[in-house]
Amino acid sequence: MKHLMTSALALGLATGAAVADEVTLQLQWVTQAQFAGYYVALENGYYEAEGLDVTIQPGGPDIAPPQVLAGGGADVMLNWMPSALAARERGLPVVNIAQPFASSGLMLTCWADTGITEPADLAGRTIGVWFFGNEYPFLSWMSQLGIPTDGGENGVTVLQQGFNVDPLLQRQADCISTMTYNEYWQVIDAGVSPDDLITFKYEDQGVATLEDGMWVLEENLEDPEFVDRMVRFVRASMEGWKWAEENPDEAALIVLDYDETGAQTEEHQTRMMGEVALLTAGSNGALDVAAYERTVATLLAGGSDPVITAEPEGAWTHMITDQALSE
């Protein structure tokens, strides 16, 4: 399918059509259904229809999207809000221009036979936590519970978790970080029964923070041409997301087509797309200010070690989505 689109674009250029405006998107992680809306928009020609030539750059364990954005390696990045706001407080002026994910897919998955039945029972346990900016929601949650994260009988021992579920399967940790659409199912696929597990969704605990927002550098929003590109990019991307929600099986296949590593399977991506659709459902792309304020309050409630120390100013704008969704 891709080569047909490339040929069509080449034909358009050969016949004197306007050269498409380039946009580079930096994903938060590897090619998978978590990002289906963008691949659908690319494959279905929504970006092309908006006069855009979009490059989607996969992420990975050694790629920090804020650093890529800061270095000029991308026009827009996808990032969890805790990571982005922490980067902003450290001096990288990133701004949220759209929020396709309305709710969080983050949760802790624990062995039920450990006796853990409620969050207070996490004290004294070893917990697998992702780092590189993904640790902030967990640290904020523990701070609100009054549970230290430096080990000890009354604290949690934080195990820096790789992006796999081995620490749980090998009993190196009592609980690990999982996403509803990915790692939880890796545990199940390893032969574990759901009855052997207990999960704590951050949404249910009232400490959910926004994930997978679109962020750009603040200075670029002063450039009308850049703003125009982002309006078209957001509009086409949300068209892709809505198509993916309505056609999850087909969207999963499109993602597979763009997975150059060959690491993903149809079964896993189809299941992931079904779960991701639950998180994007209800969002038209515009940031929900109440959800933003809840995220900020969660991050500020870190006791002596909050994720951010002051309420951000200018960290989001509706300027792009107001234009993208009204035309």
Legacy VTK file of the C-alpha trace (Angstrom):
# vtk DataFile Version 3.0
C-alpha trace
ASCII
DATASET POLYDATA
POINTS 327 float
0.000 0.000 0.000
2.808 2.398 0.867
4.517 2.314 -2.504
1.262 3.300 -4.215
1.066 6.409 -2.043
4.694 7.240 -2.769
4.071 6.885 -6.484
1.005 9.098 -6.266
3.009 11.747 -4.446
5.780 11.561 -7.022
3.226 11.892 -9.811
1.755 14.927 -8.107
5.171 16.563 -7.903
5.906 15.713 -11.540
2.721 17.428 -12.686
3.608 20.664 -10.934
1.536 20.183 -7.784
2.576 22.192 -4.750
5.331 20.608 -2.703
3.914 19.184 0.520
4.921 20.776 3.829
7.109 18.479 5.894
6.234 17.469 9.449
8.283 15.080 11.578
6.548 13.313 14.468
8.586 11.651 17.237
6.751 8.747 18.843
7.140 7.918 22.516
7.828 4.242 21.825
8.241 1.676 19.054
5.794 1.222 16.189
2.647 -0.294 17.693
-1.113 0.293 17.909
-0.580 2.846 20.685
0.132 5.189 17.750
-2.356 3.769 15.264
-4.076 7.075 14.500
-0.913 8.547 13.000
-0.145 5.515 10.858
-3.766 5.404 9.675
-3.615 9.109 8.739
-0.439 8.405 6.781
-1.731 5.259 5.080
-5.220 6.573 4.280
-3.876 9.781 2.755
-5.281 12.181 5.376
-1.930 13.956 5.756
-1.470 14.101 2.003
-4.942 15.609 1.624
-3.850 18.368 4.026
-0.754 19.067 1.913
1.605 17.433 4.408
4.559 15.111 3.966
4.708 13.424 7.388
7.615 11.385 8.712
6.855 9.206 11.746
9.935 8.408 13.823
9.593 5.415 16.168
10.911 5.722 19.694
12.658 3.162 21.835
14.363 2.568 25.175
17.254 4.904 24.341
15.188 7.690 22.775
13.882 10.567 24.906
11.324 12.531 22.852
11.958 15.845 24.696
15.635 15.636 23.767
14.756 14.928 20.129
12.392 17.915 20.086
14.955 20.158 21.790
17.602 19.186 19.255
15.396 19.993 16.274
14.994 16.345 15.317
11.199 16.596 15.253
8.487 19.235 14.892
6.113 17.559 17.324
6.546 14.824 19.906
4.244 12.481 21.747
4.911 12.481 25.482
3.280 11.683 28.770
2.331 14.901 30.520
4.415 14.232 33.687
7.540 13.848 31.568
6.749 16.906 29.446
5.911 19.158 32.406
9.056 18.046 34.242
11.070 18.877 31.121
9.360 22.254 30.930
10.227 23.050 34.537
13.845 22.115 33.802
13.926 24.727 31.043
12.650 23.044 27.878
9.624 25.174 26.865
7.265 22.510 25.505
3.567 23.188 24.952
0.694 20.712 24.621
-1.229 21.448 21.404
-3.555 18.402 21.360
-4.537 15.478 23.584
-5.928 12.462 21.675
-5.770 10.206 24.770
-8.612 11.110 27.127
-7.689 8.621 29.851
-4.690 6.737 31.192
-3.790 3.119 30.488
-1.194 2.879 33.262
-1.572 0.369 36.073
0.334 -1.789 38.540
-0.028 -5.528 38.069
0.750 -7.601 41.167
0.771 -11.262 42.178
-2.389 -11.902 44.184
-0.628 -14.493 46.366
1.570 -11.775 47.878
-1.408 -10.699 49.974
-1.582 -7.288 48.330
-5.227 -6.248 48.245
-5.034 -2.455 48.397
-2.441 0.232 47.688
-1.466 0.515 51.361
-0.214 -3.066 51.132
2.516 -1.951 48.724
4.655 -0.833 51.672
7.600 -3.166 52.146
7.293 -4.560 48.608
9.507 -4.502 45.545
7.834 -2.686 42.671
8.947 -2.578 39.052
8.860 0.982 37.692
9.711 2.374 34.275
12.091 5.311 34.210
13.063 7.864 31.515
10.150 10.096 32.551
7.643 7.293 33.060
8.404 7.013 36.775
6.755 10.316 37.690
3.146 9.102 38.057
4.279 6.247 40.337
6.474 8.464 42.528
3.654 10.983 42.846
1.182 8.239 43.829
3.496 6.803 46.494
4.103 10.287 47.882
0.365 10.840 48.227
0.071 7.500 50.040
2.913 8.469 52.338
4.991 5.464 51.266
8.730 6.200 50.892
10.380 4.992 47.693
13.819 4.321 49.131
13.163 0.818 50.423
12.880 -0.249 54.019
10.168 -2.057 55.907
7.626 0.727 55.448
8.702 1.846 52.008
8.735 0.371 48.530
11.899 -0.883 46.906
11.850 0.481 43.369
13.207 -1.877 40.747
14.122 -0.051 37.556
12.042 -2.078 35.140
12.972 -2.712 31.558
10.206 -2.657 28.989
9.253 -6.275 29.590
7.418 -8.286 32.239
10.288 -10.555 33.332
10.612 -9.103 36.873
7.073 -10.262 37.675
7.309 -13.635 35.948
10.643 -14.343 37.645
9.351 -13.124 41.032
11.974 -10.400 41.228
9.160 -7.958 41.953
5.795 -8.225 43.689
4.262 -5.803 41.200
5.295 -4.261 37.904
4.200 -1.344 35.783
1.942 -2.339 32.903
-0.251 -0.651 30.338
-3.796 -1.892 29.855
-3.061 -2.315 26.161
0.360 -3.960 26.284
2.360 -5.432 29.171
-0.625 -6.775 31.105
-1.408 -8.980 28.124
2.222 -10.070 27.927
1.810 -11.481 31.436
-1.368 -13.276 30.406
0.284 -14.591 27.241
3.063 -16.039 29.414
0.464 -18.428 30.837
-0.626 -16.495 33.927
-4.331 -16.559 34.800
-6.022 -13.200 35.463
-7.219 -14.771 38.731
-3.587 -14.933 39.885
-3.191 -11.172 39.504
-4.476 -8.019 41.113
-4.302 -4.740 39.238
-4.468 -1.114 40.319
-5.391 1.309 37.548
-4.088 4.812 38.094
-7.447 6.113 36.840
-9.256 4.198 39.612
-6.808 5.476 42.250
-7.454 9.107 41.328
-3.802 9.667 40.387
-4.052 9.244 36.634
-2.023 11.645 34.554
-2.512 12.405 30.878
-0.573 10.333 28.351
0.443 10.586 24.697
-0.240 14.262 24.159
1.186 16.216 21.208
3.874 18.710 22.262
5.832 21.361 20.366
8.395 24.003 21.286
6.786 27.215 22.503
8.860 29.470 20.237
7.545 27.704 17.130
3.988 28.722 17.981
4.994 32.317 17.208
5.503 31.292 13.566
2.192 31.465 11.618
3.468 28.984 9.030
4.309 26.443 11.742
0.915 26.973 13.384
-0.789 26.369 10.031
1.141 23.109 9.584
0.173 21.959 13.082
-3.505 22.778 12.503
-3.482 20.567 9.428
-1.434 17.898 11.184
-3.764 17.711 14.186
-6.870 17.672 11.998
-5.558 14.796 9.862
-4.246 12.924 12.909
-7.614 13.052 14.666
-9.284 11.853 11.477
-6.870 8.933 11.650
-7.700 8.254 15.294
-11.449 8.236 14.742
-11.039 5.849 11.774
-8.850 3.600 13.936
-11.459 3.556 16.703
-14.162 2.555 14.230
-11.991 0.058 12.322
-9.690 -1.437 14.988
-8.829 -4.649 13.140
-7.904 -2.814 9.942
-5.970 -0.200 11.932
-3.914 -2.948 13.580
-3.000 -4.322 10.160
-1.883 -0.859 9.019
0.394 -0.604 12.064
1.855 -4.018 11.247
2.563 -2.830 7.711
4.722 -0.007 9.089
6.535 -2.121 11.684
9.904 -2.462 9.999
11.292 -4.531 12.890
8.844 -7.373 12.301
8.558 -7.690 16.079
4.800 -7.206 16.342
2.131 -9.850 15.782
-1.371 -9.424 14.408
-2.969 -10.891 17.534
-1.089 -8.581 19.891
-1.656 -5.454 17.792
-5.369 -6.198 17.305
-5.836 -6.612 21.048
-3.756 -3.492 21.724
-5.828 -1.448 19.288
-9.020 -2.511 21.058
-7.641 -1.327 24.398
-6.161 1.897 23.010
-9.521 2.777 21.451
-10.957 2.840 24.984
-8.415 5.513 25.926
-8.927 7.765 22.899
-12.731 7.363 23.009
-14.490 10.624 23.765
-11.552 12.822 22.772
-11.793 15.078 19.741
-8.146 16.034 20.251
-8.717 19.132 22.376
-7.080 19.079 25.812
-9.619 18.682 28.643
-8.615 21.452 31.034
-10.045 19.619 34.062
-7.928 16.549 33.231
-4.899 18.806 32.814
-5.510 20.419 36.197
-5.934 17.002 37.835
-2.614 15.912 36.317
-0.856 19.021 37.622
-2.385 18.600 41.091
-1.226 14.970 41.163
2.311 15.954 40.184
2.482 18.821 42.687
1.276 16.560 45.526
4.693 14.981 45.874
5.450 16.037 49.439
9.150 16.769 49.847
9.950 15.459 46.375
7.248 16.560 43.919
7.572 15.929 40.183
7.113 19.639 39.565
7.503 22.338 42.194
5.258 25.048 40.774
2.112 25.195 38.700
3.165 25.525 35.050
2.220 28.606 33.058
1.668 28.441 29.329
2.126 24.656 29.144
-0.878 24.118 26.874
-2.890 25.889 24.227
-6.212 25.364 22.483
-5.067 27.577 19.602
-4.314 24.630 17.309
-7.318 22.449 18.096
-9.700 25.421 17.977
-8.690 25.952 14.356
-8.278 22.297 13.445
-11.701 21.271 14.729
-13.679 24.272 13.484
-12.786 24.044 9.807
LINES 1 328
327 0 1 2 3 4 5 6 7 8 9 10 11 12 13 14 15 16 17 18 19 20 21 22 23 24 25 26 27 28 29 30 31 32 33 34 35 36 37 38 39 40 41 42 43 44 45 46 47 48 49 50 51 52 53 54 55 56 57 58 59 60 61 62 63 64 65 66 67 68 69 70 71 72 73 74 75 76 77 78 79 80 81 82 83 84 85 86 87 88 89 90 91 92 93 94 95 96 97 98 99 100 101 102 103 104 105 106 107 108 109 110 111 112 113 114 115 116 117 118 119 120 121 122 123 124 125 126 127 128 129 130 131 132 133 134 135 136 137 138 139 140 141 142 143 144 145 146 147 148 149 150 151 152 153 154 155 156 157 158 159 160 161 162 163 164 165 166 167 168 169 170 171 172 173 174 175 176 177 178 179 180 181 182 183 184 185 186 187 188 189 190 191 192 193 194 195 196 197 198 199 200 201 202 203 204 205 206 207 208 209 210 211 212 213 214 215 216 217 218 219 220 221 222 223 224 225 226 227 228 229 230 231 232 233 234 235 236 237 238 239 240 241 242 243 244 245 246 247 248 249 250 251 252 253 254 255 256 257 258 259 260 261 262 263 264 265 266 267 268 269 270 271 272 273 274 275 276 277 278 279 280 281 282 283 284 285 286 287 288 289 290 291 292 293 294 295 296 297 298 299 300 301 302 303 304 305 306 307 308 309 310 311 312 313 314 315 316 317 318 319 320 321 322 323 324 325 326
